[in-house]
Amino acid sequence: MERTLLLVDDEPNILRSLKRLLRRGGYRILTAESGREGLELLEKNDVQVIVSDARMPEMGGIEFLDKAREHQPSCIRIMLSGYTDLEAVIQAVNRSAIYKFLPKPWDDDLLQDHIDEAFRQYELAAENSRLSLELQAANDELALINQNLEKRVQENIRQSMLNLATLKVAQDVLEHLPLGVIGISEENLIAVANRRALDLFNEGKSGLVGCMADTVLPPDVLENCCVVGQDPEAGCWSLTLAGGRAVKVQCNRIKGGSGANARVLVFLEQEGKAP
């Protein structure tokens, strides 16, 4: 960003003297011989530092710097004045938040130092403002992310509750089916068994889930299950259980993530007993 300095004084020789002195600072220097001209320049240029005489005709330096603040609120304003009106100028400095008051005649080195410091103050404030805007933007983005995340969490909670409710209904339906249902993993472990299956095969067991299938089911059941898929007719057959209970057996392989050899067995008890 180019450093732009506006000098305002109703005396042309003062402006020339100031411009000659301050040219070594490498600034872009604008000059105005009245407050009105200074305001016109502020409408067309971005100015970081203004140095204005206090006493000027038509529009005094204090009034000009107040109006300059309205045009460019962030610019740093410095006032030059003679000692005769020192008290009034100090009151104006305090009232209008003018950065510095420097007396006339000025000390060249001191004036140059104050102007350099004024530019540094402006740049520091601009950097702080930029960082604040970036921080606010980051906070706004984070708040939006948190809001979206909260929505997703709430949606996941609702979906999980729905899944649990659905699972509970499915479990209740499975438990009350008039059919025995047993699910066998590819490791030959009973993973699912409903109440009717337990009634058919409990033989004193407290439960079937977790048992190896070959310790619960008759051997011919597992043998028939092994050929399901090779012979379309092998998936359904009749079976006589201990005690003469006749059941019809349906075996199906489960396709999906549970494994290629996972099976589900359905047992429908026939009326009467096998001969």
C-alpha positions as CSV (number, residue, x, y, z in Angstrom):
1,M,0.0,0.0,0.0
2,E,1.4,3.4,-1.1
3,R,1.8,5.9,1.8
4,T,-0.2,9.0,1.0
5,L,0.2,12.2,2.9
6,L,-2.1,15.3,2.7
7,L,-0.7,18.7,3.6
8,V,-3.2,21.5,4.1
9,D,-2.1,25.2,4.7
10,D,-3.4,28.5,3.4
11,E,0.2,29.7,2.9
12,P,1.8,28.3,-0.4
13,N,5.3,28.9,0.9
14,I,4.6,26.7,4.0
15,L,3.3,23.9,1.7
16,R,6.4,24.1,-0.5
17,S,8.6,24.0,2.5
18,L,6.8,21.0,4.0
19,K,6.7,19.2,0.7
20,R,10.4,19.7,0.2
21,L,11.2,18.5,3.7
22,L,9.0,15.4,3.6
23,R,9.8,14.3,0.1
24,R,12.7,12.2,1.5
25,G,10.2,10.1,3.3
26,G,9.1,8.5,0.0
27,Y,5.4,9.4,0.5
28,R,2.9,10.4,-2.2
29,I,2.3,14.0,-1.1
30,L,-0.9,15.9,-1.9
31,T,-1.3,19.6,-1.0
32,A,-4.3,21.8,-0.5
33,E,-4.4,25.6,0.3
34,S,-7.8,25.4,2.1
35,G,-10.0,23.0,4.0
36,R,-12.4,22.8,1.0
37,E,-9.6,21.8,-1.3
38,G,-8.5,19.2,1.2
39,L,-11.9,17.7,1.4
40,E,-12.1,17.5,-2.4
41,L,-8.8,15.6,-2.4
42,L,-10.1,13.2,0.3
43,E,-13.1,12.4,-1.9
44,K,-10.8,11.2,-4.7
45,N,-7.8,9.7,-2.8
46,D,-7.1,7.2,0.0
47,V,-5.1,9.2,2.5
48,Q,-3.5,7.7,5.6
49,V,-2.0,10.8,7.2
50,I,-3.1,14.5,7.2
51,V,-1.1,17.4,8.4
52,S,-3.1,20.6,8.6
53,D,-2.5,24.2,9.9
54,A,-4.9,25.2,12.7
55,R,-5.7,28.8,11.5
56,M,-7.0,29.1,7.9
57,P,-9.6,31.4,6.4
58,E,-13.1,30.1,5.6
59,M,-12.6,26.7,7.3
60,G,-10.2,26.4,10.2
61,G,-8.0,23.5,10.7
62,I,-10.0,22.0,13.6
63,E,-13.2,22.1,11.5
64,F,-11.4,20.7,8.5
65,L,-9.9,17.8,10.5
66,D,-13.4,17.0,11.9
67,K,-14.8,16.8,8.4
68,A,-11.8,14.9,7.2
69,R,-12.6,12.3,9.9
70,E,-16.1,11.9,8.5
71,H,-14.7,11.3,5.0
72,Q,-12.0,8.9,6.0
73,P,-12.4,7.8,9.7
74,S,-9.2,5.8,9.9
75,C,-6.8,8.5,8.7
76,I,-4.3,9.8,11.2
77,R,-4.6,13.6,11.7
78,I,-1.8,16.0,12.8
79,M,-2.2,19.7,13.5
80,L,0.3,22.5,13.2
81,S,-0.2,25.8,15.0
82,G,1.6,28.8,16.5
83,Y,2.0,29.0,20.3
84,T,-0.4,31.9,20.6
85,D,-3.5,29.7,20.4
86,L,-2.0,26.7,22.2
87,E,-4.7,26.2,24.8
88,A,-7.5,26.3,22.3
89,V,-5.7,23.9,20.0
90,I,-5.1,21.4,22.9
91,Q,-8.8,21.5,23.7
92,A,-9.6,20.8,20.1
93,V,-7.1,18.0,20.0
94,N,-8.8,16.3,23.0
95,R,-12.3,16.9,21.7
96,S,-11.7,15.7,18.1
97,A,-9.2,12.9,18.9
98,I,-6.5,14.5,16.8
99,Y,-3.3,12.3,16.9
100,K,-0.7,15.0,17.4
101,F,-0.3,18.7,17.9
102,L,3.0,20.2,16.7
103,P,4.0,23.8,17.1
104,K,5.1,26.3,14.5
105,P,7.9,26.7,13.6
106,W,8.5,23.0,13.7
107,D,11.5,20.9,14.2
108,D,12.3,19.1,10.9
109,D,13.5,15.8,12.4
110,L,10.7,15.8,15.0
111,L,8.0,16.4,12.4
112,Q,9.4,13.7,10.1
113,D,9.5,11.2,13.1
114,H,5.9,12.0,14.0
115,I,4.7,11.5,10.5
116,D,6.6,8.2,10.2
117,E,5.0,7.1,13.4
118,A,1.6,8.2,12.2
119,F,1.9,6.0,9.2
120,R,3.0,3.1,11.4
121,Q,0.0,3.6,13.6
122,Y,-2.3,3.6,10.6
123,E,-0.8,0.5,9.2
124,L,-0.9,-1.3,12.6
125,A,-4.6,-0.4,12.9
126,A,-5.3,-1.5,9.4
127,E,-3.5,-4.8,10.0
128,N,-5.5,-5.3,13.3
129,S,-8.7,-4.6,11.4
130,R,-7.8,-7.1,8.7
131,L,-6.9,-9.7,11.3
132,S,-10.1,-9.0,13.2
133,L,-12.1,-9.5,10.0
134,E,-10.3,-12.7,9.2
135,L,-10.9,-13.9,12.7
136,Q,-14.6,-13.0,12.5
137,A,-14.8,-14.8,9.2
138,A,-13.1,-17.9,10.6
139,N,-15.4,-17.8,13.7
140,D,-18.5,-17.4,11.4
141,E,-17.3,-20.4,9.3
142,L,-16.6,-22.4,12.4
143,A,-20.0,-21.6,13.8
144,L,-21.6,-22.7,10.5
145,I,-19.6,-25.9,10.6
146,N,-20.7,-26.5,14.2
147,Q,-24.3,-25.8,13.3
148,N,-24.1,-28.2,10.4
149,L,-22.4,-30.8,12.5
150,E,-25.0,-30.4,15.2
151,K,-27.7,-30.9,12.6
152,R,-26.0,-34.0,11.3
153,V,-25.6,-35.3,14.9
154,Q,-29.2,-34.7,15.6
155,E,-30.2,-36.4,12.3
156,N,-27.9,-39.4,13.1
157,I,-29.5,-39.6,16.6
158,R,-33.0,-39.6,15.0
159,Q,-31.9,-42.2,12.5
160,S,-30.3,-44.4,15.2
161,M,-33.5,-44.2,17.3
162,L,-35.6,-45.1,14.2
163,N,-33.2,-48.0,13.5
164,L,-33.4,-49.2,17.1
165,A,-37.2,-49.0,17.1
166,T,-37.3,-50.8,13.8
167,L,-34.9,-53.5,15.1
168,K,-37.0,-53.8,18.3
169,V,-40.2,-54.4,16.1
170,A,-38.3,-56.9,13.9
171,Q,-37.1,-58.7,17.0
172,D,-40.6,-58.8,18.5
173,V,-42.0,-60.1,15.2
174,L,-39.3,-62.7,15.0
175,E,-40.0,-63.9,18.5
176,H,-43.7,-64.3,17.9
177,L,-43.5,-66.1,14.6
178,P,-45.2,-69.5,14.6
179,L,-42.1,-70.7,12.8
180,G,-38.8,-71.7,14.2
181,V,-36.0,-69.5,12.8
182,I,-32.3,-70.1,13.2
183,G,-29.5,-68.1,11.6
184,I,-26.1,-69.8,11.2
185,S,-22.9,-67.9,10.5
186,E,-20.3,-69.1,8.0
187,E,-18.3,-70.3,11.1
188,N,-21.3,-72.6,11.8
189,L,-22.2,-70.6,14.9
190,I,-25.9,-70.0,15.7
191,A,-26.2,-66.2,15.6
192,V,-30.1,-65.9,15.7
193,A,-32.7,-68.1,17.2
194,N,-36.3,-67.2,18.0
195,R,-38.5,-68.5,20.8
196,R,-40.1,-71.2,18.5
197,A,-36.7,-72.5,17.5
198,L,-35.7,-72.7,21.2
199,D,-38.9,-74.7,21.8
200,L,-38.0,-77.1,19.1
201,F,-34.3,-77.7,19.9
202,N,-33.7,-76.6,23.5
203,E,-33.3,-80.0,25.0
204,G,-32.7,-78.5,28.4
205,K,-30.6,-75.6,27.0
206,S,-31.2,-72.1,28.3
207,G,-30.5,-70.6,24.8
208,L,-29.3,-71.4,21.3
209,V,-27.4,-68.2,20.3
210,G,-23.7,-68.7,20.6
211,C,-23.9,-72.5,20.3
212,M,-22.2,-74.4,17.5
213,A,-24.9,-75.5,15.0
214,D,-23.7,-79.2,15.0
215,T,-24.3,-79.4,18.8
216,V,-27.9,-78.4,18.4
217,L,-29.2,-79.5,15.0
218,P,-29.6,-83.0,13.6
219,P,-26.7,-84.0,11.3
220,D,-28.9,-84.4,8.3
221,V,-30.1,-80.8,8.6
222,L,-26.5,-79.5,8.3
223,E,-25.8,-82.0,5.5
224,N,-28.7,-80.7,3.5
225,C,-27.7,-77.1,4.2
226,C,-24.3,-77.8,2.6
227,V,-25.8,-78.7,-0.8
228,V,-28.2,-75.8,-0.9
229,G,-27.4,-73.8,-3.9
230,Q,-26.1,-76.7,-5.9
231,D,-29.5,-78.5,-6.0
232,P,-32.6,-76.3,-6.2
233,E,-34.7,-79.0,-4.5
234,A,-32.3,-79.4,-1.6
235,G,-33.4,-76.2,0.1
236,C,-36.7,-77.7,1.4
237,W,-37.3,-81.1,3.1
238,S,-39.2,-82.8,5.9
239,L,-37.6,-83.8,9.2
240,T,-38.7,-85.8,12.2
241,L,-37.3,-84.5,15.5
242,A,-36.8,-86.3,18.8
243,G,-40.2,-87.2,20.3
244,G,-41.7,-87.8,16.8
245,R,-42.4,-84.1,16.0
246,A,-42.6,-83.6,12.3
247,V,-41.3,-80.4,10.8
248,K,-40.8,-79.0,7.4
249,V,-37.4,-77.4,6.9
250,Q,-36.5,-74.5,4.6
251,C,-32.8,-73.5,4.2
252,N,-31.6,-70.4,2.3
253,R,-28.2,-68.9,1.9
254,I,-27.8,-65.3,3.1
255,K,-26.3,-63.0,0.5
256,G,-24.6,-60.0,1.9
257,G,-22.0,-59.0,4.5
258,S,-22.7,-61.9,6.8
259,G,-20.6,-64.3,4.6
260,A,-21.1,-66.5,1.6
261,N,-21.8,-69.6,3.7
262,A,-24.2,-68.0,6.2
263,R,-27.6,-69.7,6.2
264,V,-31.1,-69.2,7.6
265,L,-33.2,-72.2,8.6
266,V,-37.0,-72.0,8.9
267,F,-38.8,-74.9,10.7
268,L,-42.6,-75.3,10.3
269,E,-44.1,-77.9,12.6
270,Q,-46.6,-80.2,11.0
271,E,-49.8,-81.2,12.6
272,G,-49.6,-84.6,14.4
273,K,-46.5,-86.7,14.8
274,A,-44.4,-88.6,12.3
275,P,-45.3,-92.4,12.2
